Each structure stands twice: as C-alpha cells, then as structure tokens.
Amino acid sequence: MGSDVELVVRARRAVVDGALRGVAVGVRAGLITEVRPYDDPPAGVAVVDLADDEVLLPGLVDTHVHVNEPGRTEWEGFATATRAAAAGGVTTLVDMPLNCIPPTTTVSALEVKQAAARRSVAVDVGFWGGIVPGNVGELAALHEAGVLGFKAFLAPSGVEEFGHVSYAELEQALHVLAGLGALTAVHAEDPDVLAAAAAPAGRDYRRFLGGRPSAAEDTAVARLVELARSTGARIHVLHVSSAGALDLVAAGRAEGLALSAESCPHYLTLAAEAVPDGATPYKCCPPIRDAANRDRLWSALRAGTLSSVVSDHSPCTPDLKALDTGDFDRAWGGIASLQLGLPLVWSTARRQGIELPEVLRWMAQAPAELVGLSAKGRIAPGADADLVAFAPDERFTVDAARLLHRNPVSPYDGASLTGVVRRTWLRGAAPGTGTLLRR
C-alpha cells in the first residue's frame, strides 16, 4: 500500500484466505489494493480501526433472493430488500426470476426488472433468468444479456405466470445451456410424488409436512443427477431440505458431474418438532423437517456436499400468510430472512465448534464462485472492497417489526441470536448506490 490508497480498514481479526488473522486492508476506487499485517498500515490516509470485539468479514453473497419487483412490490422491493441486505452484511444479492411481474423469462422482461432495480438498489444486484414451458428459444439471448444463471421449477411454483417444467422440457433446456456453459438452478420436488401425498392440512403442521415428503426431493434430485450425466450441464440443487438427497448429490459429485447444492438458514436452525400448529410464518416449500434431518444437513455442509448457505428470502404481505386462520393450505410458502442469515447460521455454528471462516466460505466465497462473481466474497487484492464489521459475541433479540424487510412477518420473531453486523462497506463506502451486475 502507499499513496494510491484512499482508505485503510484495520482489524485484529479478519477472515482472510480461510483463516482469522490481523490485517490492514487498503482500498482505492472501490477495490482492495493490498492486504497487509495489522501492525503495518500506511501513513497519511484515512484509517478505520475495528473494535477489539469485532471481526472484519468479506461482504456476504446471497444468490437466492426473491425481490418481487416489479409487479408485487408490496411483497418486497429493491429498496427495502437491499437495505435489509446491507443491514445483514449482504453486499451482493442475486434476484430470482419469479414472483415479479413480468417474470424474467425474456430479455424484455429482464430489462423491465433492471429499470426498476436501477432506481433504488443499496447493494450490488445480479439476476437469474427463468426456464418455463415454451421459452427455450429465449435462453441464449438471456445468457447474452448477462443473467448469472437460470432457474427452473419441477413442481408448481406458486404463481401462475411462472410455470413448472417437465423433466423432458428441462432436459431440452439443459442441452442448450450446457452448450453455453450456463448454470441451471432447480427447485427439486417431484410433482407426481407431491400429488400422491397431497392432503388438506389446515392448522396441522404435521399434516402439511406429510404433504411435502422427503421422497419428493429425493426423487427429483435422482433425476437431476441423471440429467447432469446425460447433458453435461451445470446443475445446482436449490434449498435442499431433505437429508435423503445428500447421498445422491455426493455420489454425483464423486462421479465428476457438474453438480452442486445449497441449503438455507431455516433448514439449518429450525425443526418440525418445534413448529406450533397454525404457525404459518414457518411455512416454506420444501418444508422445515425434523431435528435429525437438520443435523444431517450440518454434516453435509462440513463435508462439502452442500457448498453454500443462502436465504431463499421469499416474503409476502401478512394477509397472504393467513395469520388470522393459521391455515397452512392457504398460506404463502416462503420465509423472509435476508437480514438475519448471518446471525442465524453463526448462532448455531458456534455451538457446534464451527469457526467464522467456515461460515463465510458457505455464505460469501462459495455463492460468489457459483455464479462467477470473482470480485466478490473474499478479502484479497483485486476484489471489491465489500466489507463487514461483525461482533460475533454480541447477543440480540429479533424484533420482526424493526427488520428492514417490507413486511414484519418472521418465524424468528423473539428469537435470541448471537452476532451483530455493526457496519457494512460496499466498494469501500457506505451502502446506498449499488451496481447492477452482469455475467
């Protein structure tokens, strides 16, 4: 570092190269120019010293966020979602192609969404394209327009304008996307298994859980392994909740297939045994399963079978959660947790003896690598100066009404968590003016 540095951020503990060490991080023009020992900073520039109880982290990368704008901005929007992201240490998010109107299944729809986002993003934002029946001819153009990957549903998505695809339709799309080297992310639940299991649940969470059995995920993931083998496509399994799918993913990866998988904070921190009947804020699809299943997900993270942890932030207005009746059949299936992901995962990880560098690998480095954002998710020369001051030992109680998500509905309301984001930098400055990212 030297005269070209505009800012230095010093921390006695920082997550760098998979370890905790003291650093002085030099920043110029939004980029990290150099990472030097804590006691060897340059003179004559602005210096920010983190408190002794703080750890410097790379900004988190959340590749699974439903922002819903335009069309359903009352559920969430770019202004509220990106402010909540920054408050939770997330400096890059990738917006899913559905729950907005129009869905991001054509280049013109992507341009509509980008226009809406450009006005109000507080952090950096990229976009997924969508795979729906009949749009295989649009995929190459969307790829060229810069989407970071493509999303498909194998079962009904919950919104009419984003249809689910058959295995045959997905295979057709995968052949196209394999030729482009593009990533395909899949909501993996088998529609036939779901149809056979379906039964009215009402307020009974156990009946709702029985209607979304593990077998639906396991069957779909087995088919995805076959498709990865036959097409050569890069396939990413979204929001794994069933531990039964883990051996399938591990075997596919051992075979050398371009296969990866993620899970989410709600599957790693909640358990079906603790979900009260009528507690529709807990509803998500696939569902929260039992504690033994949850423990196996943690083991898969530590083994590398699951590579990343992302929010699947899927909010809605309070009325759509059927809070008045507690009816799981009527309630929207989705959990809003964008602002809380880091303390949720860290609170559980630390009890298991897992250290911060491992958590940041799952929540920053691996998601960035998944979608090809090489300047994100790490503290290293040449990377964007997206940084977080995190107090890993500070405790707080979640107050859903004070979260920055648009709607104050959360299964974590009243939960006691450990780990507070005290400050976030986006490209070396306070969040407020994000950039729209392209592949």
Rosetta blueprint (number, residue, H / E / L):
1 M L
2 G L
3 S L
4 D L
5 V L
6 E L
7 L E
8 V E
9 V E
10 R E
11 A E
12 R E
13 R E
14 A E
15 V E
16 V E
17 D L
18 G L
19 A E
20 L E
21 R E
22 G E
23 V E
24 A E
25 V E
26 G E
27 V E
28 R E
29 A L
30 G L
31 L E
32 I E
33 T E
34 E E
35 V E
36 R E
37 P E
38 Y L
39 D L
40 D L
41 P L
42 P L
43 A L
44 G L
45 V L
46 A E
47 V E
48 V E
49 D E
50 L L
51 A L
52 D L
53 D L
54 E L
55 V E
56 L E
57 L E
58 P E
59 G L
60 L E
61 V E
62 D E
63 T E
64 H E
65 V E
66 H L
67 V L
68 N L
69 E L
70 P L
71 G L
72 R L
73 T L
74 E L
75 W L
76 E L
77 G L
78 F H
79 A H
80 T H
81 A H
82 T H
83 R H
84 A H
85 A H
86 A H
87 A H
88 G L
89 G L
90 V E
91 T E
92 T E
93 L E
94 V E
95 D E
96 M L
97 P L
98 L L
99 N L
100 C L
101 I L
102 P L
103 P L
104 T L
105 T L
106 T L
107 V H
108 S H
109 A H
110 L H
111 E H
112 V H
113 K H
114 Q H
115 A H
116 A H
117 A H
118 R H
119 R L
120 S L
121 V L
122 A L
123 V L
124 D E
125 V E
126 G E
127 F E
128 W L
129 G E
130 G E
131 I L
132 V L
133 P L
134 G L
135 N L
136 V H
137 G H
138 E H
139 L H
140 A H
141 A H
142 L H
143 H H
144 E H
145 A L
146 G L
147 V L
148 L L
149 G L
150 F E
151 K E
152 A E
153 F E
154 L L
155 A L
156 P L
157 S L
158 G L
159 V L
160 E L
161 E L
162 F L
163 G L
164 H L
165 V L
166 S L
167 Y H
168 A H
169 E H
170 L H
171 E H
172 Q H
173 A H
174 L H
175 H H
176 V H
177 L H
178 A H
179 G H
180 L H
181 G L
182 A L
183 L E
184 T E
185 A E
186 V E
187 H E
188 A L
189 E L
190 D L
191 P H
192 D H
193 V H
194 L H
195 A H
196 A H
197 A H
198 A L
199 A L
200 P L
201 A L
202 G L
203 R L
204 D L
205 Y H
206 R H
207 R H
208 F H
209 L H
210 G H
211 G L
212 R L
213 P L
214 S H
215 A H
216 A H
217 E H
218 D H
219 T H
220 A H
221 V H
222 A H
223 R H
224 L H
225 V H
226 E H
227 L H
228 A H
229 R H
230 S H
231 T H
232 G L
233 A L
234 R E
235 I E
236 H E
237 V E
238 L L
239 H L
240 V L
241 S L
242 S L
243 A H
244 G H
245 A H
246 L H
247 D H
248 L H
249 V H
250 A H
251 A H
252 G H
253 R H
254 A H
255 E L
256 G L
257 L L
258 A L
259 L E
260 S E
261 A E
262 E E
263 S E
264 C L
265 P H
266 H H
267 Y H
268 L H
269 T H
270 L L
271 A L
272 A H
273 E H
274 A H
275 V L
276 P L
277 D L
278 G L
279 A L
280 T H
281 P H
282 Y H
283 K L
284 C L
285 C L
286 P L
287 P L
288 I L
289 R L
290 D L
291 A H
292 A H
293 N H
294 R H
295 D H
296 R H
297 L H
298 W H
299 S H
300 A H
301 L H
302 R H
303 A H
304 G L
305 T L
306 L L
307 S L
308 S E
309 V E
310 V L
311 S L
312 D L
313 H E
314 S L
315 P L
316 C L
317 T L
318 P H
319 D H
320 L H
321 K H
322 A L
323 L L
324 D L
325 T L
326 G L
327 D L
328 F L
329 D L
330 R L
331 A L
332 W L
333 G L
334 G L
335 I E
336 A L
337 S L
338 L L
339 Q L
340 L L
341 G H
342 L H
343 P H
344 L H
345 V H
346 W H
347 S H
348 T H
349 A H
350 R H
351 R H
352 Q L
353 G L
354 I L
355 E L
356 L H
357 P H
358 E H
359 V H
360 L H
361 R H
362 W H
363 M H
364 A H
365 Q H
366 A H
367 P H
368 A H
369 E H
370 L H
371 V L
372 G L
373 L L
374 S L
375 A L
376 K L
377 G L
378 R L
379 I L
380 A L
381 P L
382 G L
383 A L
384 D E
385 A L
386 D L
387 L E
388 V E
389 A E
390 F E
391 A E
392 P E
393 D E
394 E E
395 R E
396 F E
397 T E
398 V L
399 D L
400 A H
401 A H
402 R H
403 L L
404 L L
405 H L
406 R L
407 N L
408 P L
409 V L
410 S L
411 P L
412 Y L
413 D L
414 G L
415 A L
416 S E
417 L E
418 T E
419 G E
420 V E
421 V E
422 R E
423 R E
424 T E
425 W E
426 L E
427 R L
428 G L
429 A E
430 A L
431 P L
432 G L
433 T L
434 G L
435 T L
436 L E
437 L L
438 R L
439 R L
